[in-house]
Every structure is written in structure tokens, then in C-alpha cells.
């Protein structure tokens, strides 16, 4: 099997994106990888990550899962996922811990809006969702609503109000979790003042 075939198989078995280490594990050298890029067979997405150059379109969801597996879909993107917003975000809103390496977030072909979260709050409400066949970590409904209060200044009024009304009418809401998260995230008073006047579904 020649090098291009080996590379093709490696990338295929890694859902379209492979790391330098994946190639090295199969007997290729860094020099081989550099040459395959130079010859237009491989394309570097980010330092140490590659896709086939012929692979014109790789799902953004797959890129997110492969390049930033620690991230959690949040705020605007989570609102859209739960149907609390009609606005399809032009970029992925993702949460990462405050200590996360900034250089890892530079991905030319993926538009992201980053929320840096303090470590003790990062895992609150983390769950997973199916995005076009790709499993991604996403904050649950209650964490997403708490985030609306935490990042109130980053959301326009229409999006904020629609999200709260949609949540209030949602049969899947969990008010016990909402209250619990809000206390931990220190938005409890703001949240209760607003939520008390909303019609509940």
C-alpha cells in the first residue's frame, strides 16, 4: 500500500480529520506528511491536524468534535438547538475552561464565538446532543437559560425574551435544576424576578 492510500485510510477511520501522531503510528514520518501537503494531497487545518485536500467540505460539527472535543455548545447555539431561538447562528458559540489554550482555538475554517468559563462552573448542565449525526457536548436547557442571564449584555432583547418565553412553555423544562444552577451561577435573584412574571406552559 502506498503512502497516499495509507493516509487516506487513516483519515477515513478518524472521521475526516487526522493528527500527525495518527500518521506516525502507521509508520509515516513528519517528512512524509509535509511532502503530502506540499504535493496538494493533504491540507493542514490547524497545527498538527490534517484532512484530505480533495475533501472540499467537511461538516463543521465534525471539525468541532475532532479539533475541540473539550468544548461545550452554549448560549446562542444552544438556544437554537433547543428551538428557543429562530436565529441560526453564523458562528458556533462554545464554552471552554478559562485555562484553555488560546492557540488551539484558532481554526481558520470554523467560525466560533468563545465563552471562557471558570472551572467550577464548566461542567454544570453538561449533556450531549446530536448535531447532523455528530455527537457534541451541549449545555442542557436549564444551564442555557442561566447563561442567558449571565451573558445578558451579549444577547439582544428579542433573543433573550423569546428564549425565556419558549423555556417557560417547554414541557421538558426542569425548574428544580434551573433553581439549583442559578444559585451556583449567582443569577438566582435576576432569574426569579423575571421568570415569576412569565406565563408557564
Rosetta blueprint (number, residue, H / E / L):
1 X L
2 X L
3 X H
4 X H
5 X H
6 X H
7 X H
8 X H
9 X H
10 X H
11 X H
12 X H
13 X H
14 X L
15 X L
16 X L
17 X L
18 X E
19 X E
20 X H
21 X H
22 X H
23 X H
24 X H
25 X H
26 X L
27 X L
28 X L
29 X L
30 X H
31 X H
32 X H
33 X H
34 X H
35 X H
36 X H
37 X H
38 X H
39 X L
40 X L
41 X L
42 X E
43 X E
44 X E
45 X E
46 X E
47 X L
48 X L
49 X E
50 X E
51 X E
52 X E
53 X L
54 X L
55 X L
56 X L
57 X L
58 X L
59 X L
60 X H
61 X H
62 X H
63 X H
64 X H
65 X H
66 X H
67 X H
68 X L
69 X L
70 X L
71 X L
72 X E
73 X E
74 X L
75 X H
76 X H
77 X H
78 X H
79 X H
80 X H
81 X H
82 X L
83 X L
84 X L
85 X L
86 X L
87 X L
88 X L
89 X L
90 X L
91 X L
92 X E
93 X E
94 X E
95 X E
96 X E
97 X E
98 X L
99 X L
100 X L
101 X L
102 X H
103 X H
104 X H
105 X H
106 X L
107 X L
108 X L
109 X L
110 X L
111 X L
112 X E
113 X E
114 X E
115 X E
116 X E
117 X E
118 X L
119 X H
120 X H
121 X H
122 X H
123 X L
124 X L
125 X L
126 X E
127 X E
128 X E
129 X E
130 X E
131 X E
132 X L
133 X L
134 X E
135 X E
136 X E
137 X E
138 X E
139 X E
140 X L
141 X H
142 X H
143 X H
144 X H
145 X H
146 X H
147 X H
148 X H
149 X H
150 X H
151 X L
152 X H
153 X H
154 X H
155 X L
156 X L
157 X H
158 X H
159 X H
160 X H
161 X H
162 X H
163 X H
164 X H
165 X H
166 X H
167 X H
168 X H
169 X L
170 X L
171 X L
172 X L
173 X L
174 X L
175 X H
176 X H
177 X H
178 X H
179 X H
180 X H
181 X H
182 X H
183 X H
184 X H
185 X L
186 X L
187 X L
188 X H
189 X H
190 X H
191 X H
192 X H
193 X H
194 X H
195 X H
196 X L
197 X L
198 X L
199 X L
200 X L
201 X L
